Amino acid sequence: MATWFTADSHFGHAGILGPNMHCRRGDHFRTVQEHDAALVERWNAVVAPEDEIFHLGDFAHKTSPEYARSVFRKLNGRKHLIKGNHEKIGSQLDWLSKHDFLEDTVDGKHVVMFHYGMRVWPRMRRGSLHLYGHSHGSLPGCSQSLDVGVDAWDFRPVSLAEIMARMAPLPPAYPEGRDDEDEAA
C-alpha cells in the first residue's frame, strides 16, 4: 500500500481552463471533459485501489453534485479530504475522512496537510513537512514545504518520495541560528 497526495483538481470546473487563470490549464486541455478524463487517467495510473490518497482541497467546483460523484467513483484509492476553499460539492462525497487541517505520520515523517501554504507549521523545527495546494504551482516551496497540487505535478498525484526529492535542493524553511520553537518548550 502506497500513500499519495494531490490538490486542486477542480473536476467539472470549465472556468479553470480560461485564459485569465494563472495556472494555464487551457494550454493543455480544450474542454473540461478532456481535462477531467486526463486527470482521472493520471490519478489511476499511479494510485492503486488499496492505496491511501490525501486530496488537499478543491476537488470539484461549479459542477453538479452528481457529476462530482461520478468522477469520484472512478478514482482509485482510499480517499481523504483536506477541505479547500471550493468544497461545497467535494465535502458531500463519501471520503474515508474529512479534515480542515491534518497532521499525520507518513513513511515515518510527520506531515502537516492544509489547503493553504503556511510560513510556519507545527513541529517544523523538528523536521515536520508541510504539504499544501491552493496556489496552483505559483507559490515556491522550500526544503520542508511544497505544493502538491496537480498544476505542480503534471496533473497527477505524487508520492512522499517524489515530494522529498523535489524539496531537497530548495532553501530551508527556517533561517539557521533561530530556535524560537525550542526556546518556548
LUMLODREN-668684 format. One line per field, with one value per residue (C-alpha): chain; x, y, z; residue number from 0. Coordinates in Angstrom, 1 decimal. Layout:
BEGIN
bado	c(A	...)
X	c(X	...)
Y	c(Y	...)
Z	c(Z	...)
drense	c(NUM	...)
***
This chain:
BEGIN
bado	c(A	A	A	A	A	A	A	A	A	A	A	A	A	A	A	A	A	A	A	A	A	A	A	A	A	A	A	A	A	A	A	A	A	A	A	A	A	A	A	A	A	A	A	A	A	A	A	A	A	A	A	A	A	A	A	A	A	A	A	A	A	A	A	A	A	A	A	A	A	A	A	A	A	A	A	A	A	A	A	A	A	A	A	A	A	A	A	A	A	A	A	A	A	A	A	A	A	A	A	A	A	A	A	A	A	A	A	A	A	A	A	A	A	A	A	A	A	A	A	A	A	A	A	A	A	A	A	A	A	A	A	A	A	A	A	A	A	A	A	A	A	A	A	A	A	A	A	A	A	A	A	A	A	A	A	A	A	A	A	A	A	A	A	A	A	A	A	A	A	A	A	A	A	A	A	A	A	A	A	A	A	A	A	A	A)
X	c(0.0	1.4	0.4	-0.3	-1.0	-2.8	-4.8	-6.8	-8.3	-11.3	-13.3	-16.2	-14.9	-14.9	-13.6	-10.2	-9.4	-10.0	-7.3	-7.3	-6.5	-2.8	-2.5	-2.8	-4.6	-6.3	-2.9	-3.1	-6.9	-9.5	-12.6	-13.4	-14.4	-10.9	-9.4	-11.3	-10.7	-6.9	-6.9	-8.8	-6.5	-3.3	-4.7	-5.5	-2.1	-0.4	-3.0	-4.0	-7.4	-5.8	-3.5	-4.2	-4.6	-5.0	-6.7	-5.7	-8.8	-10.8	-11.8	-14.7	-16.1	-19.0	-20.5	-23.3	-23.0	-24.0	-21.1	-18.6	-19.9	-19.5	-15.9	-15.2	-16.3	-13.9	-10.9	-8.8	-7.7	-8.8	-9.6	-9.2	-10.1	-8.4	-11.0	-10.2	-11.9	-14.1	-15.5	-19.3	-19.6	-16.5	-17.4	-20.6	-18.7	-18.0	-14.4	-12.9	-12.2	-12.6	-10.5	-9.9	-6.2	-4.4	-1.2	-0.3	2.8	3.6	6.6	8.0	7.7	5.5	3.4	1.1	-1.5	-3.6	-5.1	-3.1	0.6	1.9	5.0	5.2	3.5	3.6	6.9	8.7	11.9	11.7	11.7	7.9	6.9	4.1	2.1	-0.4	-2.4	-4.4	-1.6	-1.8	2.0	2.7	3.9	7.6	8.3	11.2	13.1	10.2	7.1	5.7	2.6	1.2	-1.5	-2.0	-0.6	2.8	2.9	1.8	-1.8	-1.3	-1.0	2.5	4.3	6.2	9.5	8.9	8.0	11.1	13.3	11.9	12.3	15.9	17.7	15.3	16.2	15.5	12.1	13.6	16.7	19.7	20.5	16.9	15.4	12.3	10.2	12.7	13.0	9.3	9.3)
Y	c(0.0	3.4	6.9	9.7	13.4	15.8	19.0	21.5	19.0	21.3	18.5	19.8	23.4	24.8	28.1	26.6	26.4	30.1	32.4	34.5	31.7	31.8	28.0	27.9	24.6	25.8	25.4	21.7	20.9	22.1	21.1	20.4	16.8	16.3	17.9	15.6	12.4	13.2	13.8	10.6	8.6	10.1	9.5	5.9	5.3	5.8	5.2	1.6	0.7	-0.1	3.0	5.9	9.3	12.7	15.4	18.8	20.7	21.9	18.5	19.8	23.3	24.8	21.5	19.3	17.0	14.1	14.8	15.2	11.9	10.1	11.3	10.4	6.8	6.4	7.2	4.6	4.7	5.1	8.8	11.5	15.2	18.2	20.8	23.7	27.0	25.4	22.4	23.0	19.9	18.0	17.8	16.0	13.0	9.7	10.4	8.0	11.1	14.8	17.4	21.2	20.5	17.3	16.1	12.5	10.3	9.0	6.7	7.8	11.5	13.9	15.6	18.7	19.0	22.1	23.6	26.8	27.2	28.3	30.2	28.2	25.0	22.5	20.8	22.5	22.9	19.1	18.1	18.2	18.6	20.8	20.0	22.4	23.2	26.4	28.2	26.1	25.8	29.6	29.5	28.5	25.7	25.1	22.2	21.2	22.7	22.1	22.5	19.0	20.4	18.9	22.1	21.5	17.7	17.1	16.7	13.6	12.6	12.5	10.3	11.4	10.2	12.4	15.4	15.0	14.7	18.0	19.6	18.5	21.3	24.0	26.6	25.9	26.6	28.4	30.6	28.9	30.1	30.7	28.3	30.1	26.9	25.1	28.1	28.0	24.4)
Z	c(0.0	-1.0	0.1	-2.4	-2.3	-4.6	-4.7	-6.8	-9.4	-9.9	-11.6	-13.6	-13.5	-17.1	-15.8	-14.8	-18.5	-19.0	-20.4	-17.3	-14.9	-13.8	-13.9	-17.7	-17.9	-21.0	-22.7	-22.0	-22.4	-24.8	-22.8	-19.2	-20.3	-21.8	-18.6	-16.2	-18.3	-18.3	-14.5	-13.8	-16.1	-14.5	-11.0	-11.7	-13.4	-10.1	-7.3	-6.7	-5.2	-1.8	-1.7	0.6	-1.1	0.5	-1.6	-0.2	-1.4	-4.3	-5.6	-7.8	-8.5	-10.3	-11.4	-10.2	-7.2	-9.4	-11.8	-9.0	-7.5	-10.9	-11.1	-7.5	-8.1	-11.0	-8.9	-7.2	-3.6	-0.1	-0.4	2.4	2.0	3.5	2.7	0.4	-0.3	-3.1	-1.2	-1.4	-3.6	-2.7	1.0	0.1	-1.3	0.5	1.6	4.1	6.3	6.0	7.7	7.8	8.7	9.3	11.0	10.2	10.0	6.5	5.9	9.3	8.6	10.4	7.7	8.1	5.4	4.8	1.7	2.1	2.1	5.6	6.6	9.9	10.9	13.8	14.5	11.6	13.6	14.3	10.7	10.0	6.4	5.2	2.1	0.5	-2.6	-3.5	-5.2	-8.5	-8.6	-8.2	-4.5	-4.3	-1.9	0.5	1.9	4.1	2.4	-1.1	-3.3	-4.1	-6.5	-10.0	-11.6	-10.0	-10.8	-14.4	-13.3	-11.2	-7.5	-6.1	-3.6	-0.5	-2.0	-5.1	-2.9	-0.7	-3.8	-5.1	-1.7	-1.2	-3.2	-2.0	0.6	4.3	5.8	8.7	9.0	10.6	14.1	15.1	17.6	18.8	18.9	21.1	23.4	24.1	25.0)
drense	c(0	1	2	3	4	5	6	7	8	9	10	11	12	13	14	15	16	17	18	19	20	21	22	23	24	25	26	27	28	29	30	31	32	33	34	35	36	37	38	39	40	41	42	43	44	45	46	47	48	49	50	51	52	53	54	55	56	57	58	59	60	61	62	63	64	65	66	67	68	69	70	71	72	73	74	75	76	77	78	79	80	81	82	83	84	85	86	87	88	89	90	91	92	93	94	95	96	97	98	99	100	101	102	103	104	105	106	107	108	109	110	111	112	113	114	115	116	117	118	119	120	121	122	123	124	125	126	127	128	129	130	131	132	133	134	135	136	137	138	139	140	141	142	143	144	145	146	147	148	149	150	151	152	153	154	155	156	157	158	159	160	161	162	163	164	165	166	167	168	169	170	171	172	173	174	175	176	177	178	179	180	181	182	183	184)
***
